[in-house]
């Protein structure tokens, strides 16, 4: 079982320097708002996955007035470190056990995470991009092929859309078709299999929380092969200046009790479905990786009623390690089967103590 036992931050967000010793089970970080609780969880996510759940650019995570940040940690018996310095020739330096990694594949294969945030309802009632990002968060951790196909597809898509916007000749537009076809078909196939595996996990989590019936359905962004779809849509794409078919138009259709959740679900039902998706993903990663992912739960209890709080904690994968932030423990009933540790984040943002 992989556990994050130490987390070190330098010049990350509001922290100048901080090191935190962590434990198996539940690790509650408690303190008032604007004291850095979320930043600690974000640092763990960036260390393991090289991406932040809160921003598209890691430059925003560098402490004001500094030029770089550094993260390190002990995870699953390995020493991981990451230095991000956007102003230098090598912007990102990755190491495993003090050995510099030229590629990200081995580094990213070290650990998995699932992030629970207060904005998870956007997966339900937000734009389709939000649901695709959720699928990507799963696919990127389950398959190196997923990462490869997504990277090539998105790069070719950006280039093709630029050519379309500039109204370049048709042959220049079609020059990117072979890359889109190969990687688009593969990516839609991978997402279809992912949704098929995720659906029963999420449905089981939903039934445990509210005894309701959750159904997921993957709707590909092309109703035929990519080759046929691109051929059929080319005239319209030239007219509108954008690529109209492919995985970037995929949708995840979500129904609760046979009703579209985004349109007709109540606020409580949307919260339930969002929790179910994240719990389903956590259990799927545990099943596929044979070890539970690191769970990062950022201030999610305030919007949940006592029943959903208890169901969330009870639904976490057995043996999973979790980092949880909250302003206080009032109304949070702890499961008896999991060890729990508490950290108090004091007024001075650099002071974190175990009690």
C-alpha positions, -999 to 999 in steps of 0.1 A, spaced: 0 0 0 14 34 -10 13 61 16 25 97 15 46 99 47 63 133 43 55 164 23 79 194 19 71 228 4 94 257 -5 80 290 -19 47 273 -27 17 296 -25 18 313 9 44 290 24 80 300 25 91 266 38 71 238 54 75 201 61 47 178 72 48 143 85 17 123 75 1 90 86 -20 62 72 -58 66 74 -74 100 77 -53 132 82 -75 161 91 -59 196 87 -80 220 108 -79 257 109 -95 290 99 -99 301 63 -70 317 44 -44 299 64 -30 276 37 -50 244 42 -59 241 5 -23 248 -5 -11 218 14 -35 195 -5 -27 212 -38 10 206 -31 4 169 -26 -15 168 -59 12 187 -79 39 165 -64 23 133 -75 5 144 -107 25 175 -119 -8 194 -122 -29 216 -100 -67 211 -96 -70 248 -90 -52 265 -118 -41 257 -154 -6 273 -149 17 263 -121 33 298 -123 4 310 -101 15 286 -73 49 303 -69 51 324 -38 49 361 -44 83 376 -50 100 342 -57 110 327 -91 104 290 -84 89 265 -61 101 232 -48 81 202 -36 93 169 -22 79 139 -5 82 102 5 55 81 -12 53 44 -15 90 40 -3 103 64 -30 116 99 -26 100 123 -51 109 159 -58 99 185 -83 113 220 -89 93 244 -111 111 274 -124 94 290 -155 122 315 -160 149 289 -165 158 268 -196 147 236 -178 113 247 -163 106 214 -145 131 192 -128 118 158 -116 137 133 -95 129 98 -81 154 88 -53 177 116 -64 178 103 -100 167 130 -125 138 119 -148 141 130 -184 105 118 -192 74 120 -170 62 84 -176 80 67 -147 74 96 -124 36 98 -130 33 60 -126 43 63 -90 10 74 -75 -26 82 -81 -49 108 -65 -85 117 -64 -94 153 -56 -127 162 -39 -134 199 -40 -163 223 -32 -168 230 -69 -173 193 -79 -209 201 -87 -196 218 -118 -190 183 -131 -228 178 -131 -242 212 -142 -212 228 -158 -201 228 -195 -191 196 -212 -154 205 -208 -158 199 -171 -170 164 -175 -142 156 -201 -116 169 -176 -131 145 -150 -128 116 -175 -92 127 -183 -83 127 -146 -92 90 -145 -78 80 -179 -45 97 -174 -39 77 -142 -50 44 -157 -32 42 -190 -1 56 -206 -18 51 -239 -45 75 -228 -18 102 -221 -2 96 -255 -33 98 -275 -47 128 -256 -14 147 -260 -12 141 -298 -49 147 -304 -49 181 -285 -18 193 -302 -31 184 -337 -65 199 -329 -50 233 -319 -30 234 -351 -60 225 -373 -82 250 -356 -56 277 -362 -54 269 -399 -92 269 -401 -95 303 -384 -69 317 -408 -89 303 -437 -59 285 -451 -63 262 -482 -82 230 -477 -50 208 -481 -35 225 -451 -65 217 -430 -65 181 -441 -28 177 -434 -38 172 -397 -65 147 -404 -44 116 -401 -32 125 -366 -68 133 -355 -81 101 -370 -55 78 -353 -56 94 -319 -93 105 -319 -106 70 -326 -82 56 -299 -92 82 -274 -129 77 -279 -125 40 -275 -105 44 -243 -132 68 -229 -159 43 -238 -142 15 -219 -135 39 -190 -171 49 -186 -182 13 -188 -158 5 -159 -167 36 -139 -205 34 -142 -211 4 -117 -186 19 -92 -203 53 -92 -238 36 -91 -228 16 -61 -215 47 -43 -246 66 -51 -269 38 -38 -248 37 -5 -253 75 -1 -289 80 -10 -304 47 -22 -309 63 -56 -302 49 -91 -273 66 -110 -266 59 -146 -237 71 -167 -236 70 -205 -207 80 -228 -216 100 -259 -187 102 -283 -181 135 -302 -183 117 -335 -213 94 -344 -191 75 -369 -154 69 -374 -132 100 -372 -123 96 -409 -160 97 -419 -169 124 -395 -141 147 -407 -150 142 -443 -187 149 -437 -181 180 -416 -153 197 -435 -175 222 -454 -191 234 -422 -158 235 -404 -143 258 -431 -174 280 -428 -172 283 -390 -134 281 -386 -133 253 -361 -132 215 -358 -167 203 -351 -162 165 -344 -140 144 -322 -132 137 -286 -132 174 -277 -170 172 -282 -175 141 -261 -201 141 -234 -208 121 -202 -245 119 -198 -256 116 -162 -291 104 -151 -304 100 -115 -335 79 -112 -338 80 -150 -339 118 -150 -311 141 -164 -294 154 -133 -280 186 -146 -315 198 -157 -339 184 -132 -318 173 -102 -320 191 -69 -290 207 -53 -287 178 -29 -289 153 -57 -262 171 -76 -239 170 -46 -247 133 -42 -239 125 -78 -206 145 -76 -196 126 -45 -206 93 -62 -184 101 -93 -154 108 -71 -159 78 -48 -165 56 -79 -132 69 -94 -114 62 -61 -127 26 -60 -119 21 -97 -83 33 -93 -80 10 -63 -93 -20 -83 -71 -13 -113 -39 -3 -95 -43 -28 -66 -36 0 -42 -58 28 -31 -52 63 -45 -43 92 -22 -75 110 -15 -75 148 -12 -107 163 3 -107 201 4 -133 217 26 -162 195 13 -180 190 46 -195 224 50 -220 219 21 -230 183 31 -257 173 56 -247 149 84 -259 118 64 -238 126 34 -208 134 55 -210 100 71 -217 83 38 -187 100 22 -163 89 49 -177 54 51 -175 51 13 -137 58 10 -118 28 -1 -106 6 27 -69 13 36 -69 45 17 -49 75 30 -68 108 29 -58 144 36 -89 164 46 -93 201 53 -120 217 75 -124 247 97 -137 225 126 -148 190 133 -183 198 144 -209 175 129 -183 151 114 -188 116 126 -156 96 122 -157 60 110 -146 35 136 -126 13 112 -100 40 102 -72 56 121 -75 93 123 -49 121 129 -55 158 135 -33 187 126 -40 223 137 -31 251 113 -24 280 136 -26 317 129 10 318 118 7 301 84 41 283 88 30 265 121 14 232 117 11 209 148 -2 174 155 -26 170 185 
